[in-house]
Amino acid sequence: MLRNKIKIKITSVKKLGATNFNGAKTNMKKSEPLVRKVTRVGKRSLSVVIPAEIVAELGIRERQKMVFKIDRKKIIISDWK
């Protein structure tokens, strides 16, 4: 089990900005960090909520398969395909 702090990075072709993928305005600023708490789900699983701005920007859908890779102290999350 990893006990060190781990940074989460979601990979995408698009960069986050003042508007999302559909052209709608978002409340997110470019320099504003997106901080989320890790919560326990069951005995062994943990979860992190992905912000709505990122979900809209990347087009993430419910039940979509994602790939998790560990790169030193970062978790890289990318689409399965």
Backbone as numpy.savetxt, mean C-alpha at the origin, in Angstrom:
# Nx Ny Nz CAx CAy CAz Cx Cy Cz
10.24 -14.81 12.74 9.40 -13.63 12.74 10.28 -12.39 12.74
9.94 -11.41 11.91 10.70 -10.18 11.84 10.31 -9.27 12.99
11.27 -8.81 13.76 10.98 -7.94 14.90 11.40 -6.51 14.64
12.13 -6.26 13.56 12.57 -4.91 13.24 11.46 -4.13 12.57
11.62 -2.82 12.51 10.67 -2.00 11.78 10.79 -2.31 10.30
9.64 -2.45 9.64 9.63 -2.76 8.22 8.86 -1.68 7.50
9.44 -1.13 6.44 8.75 -0.12 5.64 7.99 -0.83 4.52
6.82 -0.30 4.17 6.00 -0.89 3.12 6.06 0.00 1.90
6.30 -0.60 0.74 6.39 0.13 -0.50 5.49 -0.56 -1.51
4.58 0.18 -2.12 3.71 -0.38 -3.15 4.25 0.07 -4.49
4.53 -0.86 -5.37 5.10 -0.51 -6.66 4.00 -0.20 -7.67
4.27 0.76 -8.51 3.32 1.15 -9.54 4.05 1.92 -10.62
3.45 1.96 -11.80 4.01 2.75 -12.89 3.70 4.22 -12.66
2.53 4.50 -12.10 2.10 5.88 -11.89 2.61 6.41 -10.55
2.86 7.70 -10.49 3.23 8.38 -9.25 1.98 9.02 -8.66
1.90 9.08 -7.34 0.76 9.71 -6.68 0.86 11.22 -6.81
-0.27 11.86 -7.02 -0.27 13.31 -7.18 -1.51 13.92 -6.58
-1.88 15.07 -7.09 -3.03 15.79 -6.56 -4.35 15.23 -7.07
-4.30 14.45 -8.15 -5.52 13.81 -8.66 -5.29 12.31 -8.73
-6.36 11.54 -8.63 -6.21 10.10 -8.71 -6.31 9.63 -10.15
-6.35 8.33 -10.37 -6.35 7.73 -11.71 -7.53 8.21 -12.54
-8.69 8.44 -11.92 -9.90 8.86 -12.63 -9.96 10.37 -12.83
-8.97 11.10 -12.38 -8.94 12.54 -12.54 -9.63 13.30 -11.41
-10.13 12.58 -10.40 -10.81 13.22 -9.27 -9.78 13.79 -8.31
-10.14 14.88 -7.66 -9.25 15.50 -6.67 -9.13 14.60 -5.45
-7.96 14.57 -4.85 -7.75 13.80 -3.62 -7.31 14.75 -2.52
-7.39 14.29 -1.28 -6.97 15.08 -0.13 -5.49 14.94 0.15
-4.81 14.10 -0.62 -3.42 13.76 -0.37 -2.47 14.76 -1.01
-1.45 15.18 -0.27 -0.41 16.04 -0.81 0.76 15.16 -1.21
1.56 15.60 -2.17 2.69 14.80 -2.65 3.70 14.50 -1.54
3.95 15.47 -0.67 4.97 15.27 0.36 4.41 14.67 1.65
3.09 14.50 1.73 2.48 13.98 2.95 2.69 12.47 3.07
3.30 12.00 4.16 3.50 10.55 4.30 2.20 9.83 4.64
2.04 8.65 4.13 0.86 7.84 4.43 1.24 6.85 5.51
0.76 7.09 6.72 1.11 6.26 7.87 -0.13 5.46 8.27
0.05 4.16 8.45 -1.03 3.28 8.87 -0.52 2.38 9.99
-1.42 2.01 10.90 -1.06 1.09 11.98 -1.28 -0.35 11.52
-0.48 -1.24 12.05 -0.63 -2.67 11.80 -1.54 -3.23 12.88
-2.57 -3.99 12.48 -3.50 -4.58 13.44 -3.47 -6.09 13.34
-3.78 -6.75 14.44 -3.78 -8.21 14.47 -5.13 -8.73 14.01
-5.09 -9.76 13.15 -6.29 -10.44 12.68 -6.07 -11.92 12.95
-6.68 -12.44 14.00 -6.44 -13.83 14.39 -5.18 -13.95 15.21
-4.68 -15.19 15.33 -3.50 -15.44 16.17 -2.19 -15.09 15.47
-2.08 -15.34 14.15 -0.79 -15.21 13.49 -0.76 -14.17 12.38
-1.89 -13.63 11.99 -1.94 -12.71 10.86 -2.00 -11.26 11.31
-1.41 -10.40 10.49 -1.46 -8.96 10.71 -2.06 -8.31 9.47
-2.64 -7.12 9.64 -3.20 -6.44 8.48 -2.86 -4.96 8.51
-2.80 -4.37 7.31 -2.59 -2.94 7.14 -3.64 -2.47 6.14
-4.32 -1.38 6.44 -5.33 -0.84 5.54 -4.64 0.02 4.48
-4.94 -0.25 3.22 -4.38 0.54 2.12 -5.26 1.78 1.96
-4.67 2.97 1.96 -5.46 4.20 1.83 -6.28 4.22 0.53
-7.47 4.82 0.60 -8.36 4.88 -0.55 -7.71 5.56 -1.75
-6.87 6.56 -1.51 -6.19 7.25 -2.61 -5.30 6.31 -3.40
-4.59 5.43 -2.69 -3.72 4.46 -3.37 -4.54 3.41 -4.09
-5.62 2.95 -3.46 -6.50 1.96 -4.10 -7.04 2.51 -5.41
-7.52 3.75 -5.40 -8.05 4.36 -6.61 -6.96 4.59 -7.65
-5.80 5.06 -7.20 -4.68 5.36 -8.11 -4.17 4.12 -8.83
-4.06 3.01 -8.09 -3.50 1.79 -8.67 -4.57 0.84 -9.22
-5.83 1.15 -8.96 -6.91 0.29 -9.46 -6.96 -1.05 -8.75
-6.66 -1.07 -7.46 -6.69 -2.30 -6.68 -8.14 -2.68 -6.41
-8.46 -3.97 -6.62 -9.82 -4.46 -6.42 -9.87 -5.43 -5.25
-11.06 -5.63 -4.72 -11.26 -6.60 -3.65 -10.93 -8.00 -4.17
-10.27 -8.81 -3.36 -9.87 -10.19 -3.66 -8.82 -10.29 -4.77
-8.15 -9.19 -5.09 -7.09 -9.19 -6.09 -5.85 -9.87 -5.49
-5.18 -10.70 -6.28 -3.97 -11.38 -5.79 -2.80 -10.40 -5.84
-2.05 -10.36 -4.75 -0.88 -9.48 -4.64 0.34 -10.32 -4.26
1.51 -9.88 -4.68 2.77 -10.56 -4.38 3.53 -9.71 -3.36
4.04 -10.34 -2.30 4.81 -9.67 -1.27 6.26 -10.11 -1.36
7.18 -9.16 -1.46 8.61 -9.45 -1.48 9.28 -8.66 -0.38
10.29 -9.25 0.23 11.05 -8.57 1.27 12.37 -8.12 0.67
12.66 -6.84 0.79 13.91 -6.27 0.30 14.56 -5.53 1.47
15.46 -6.21 2.16 16.11 -5.72 3.38 15.06 -5.40 4.42
14.76 -4.14 4.69 13.75 -3.80 5.70 12.50 -3.20 5.07
12.22 -3.56 3.83 11.05 -3.05 3.13 10.21 -4.22 2.63
8.90 -4.02 2.62 8.01 -4.99 1.99 7.54 -4.34 0.69
7.72 -5.03 -0.41 7.29 -4.54 -1.72 6.05 -5.33 -2.12
4.95 -4.62 -2.36 3.69 -5.25 -2.74 3.43 -4.91 -4.20
3.21 -5.95 -5.01 2.93 -5.71 -6.42 1.83 -6.66 -6.89
1.28 -6.37 -8.06 0.23 -7.18 -8.63 0.77 -8.57 -8.97
-0.05 -9.58 -8.85 0.35 -10.96 -9.10 0.70 -11.20 -10.55
0.00 -10.54 -11.48 0.24 -10.78 -12.92 1.41 -10.01 -13.42
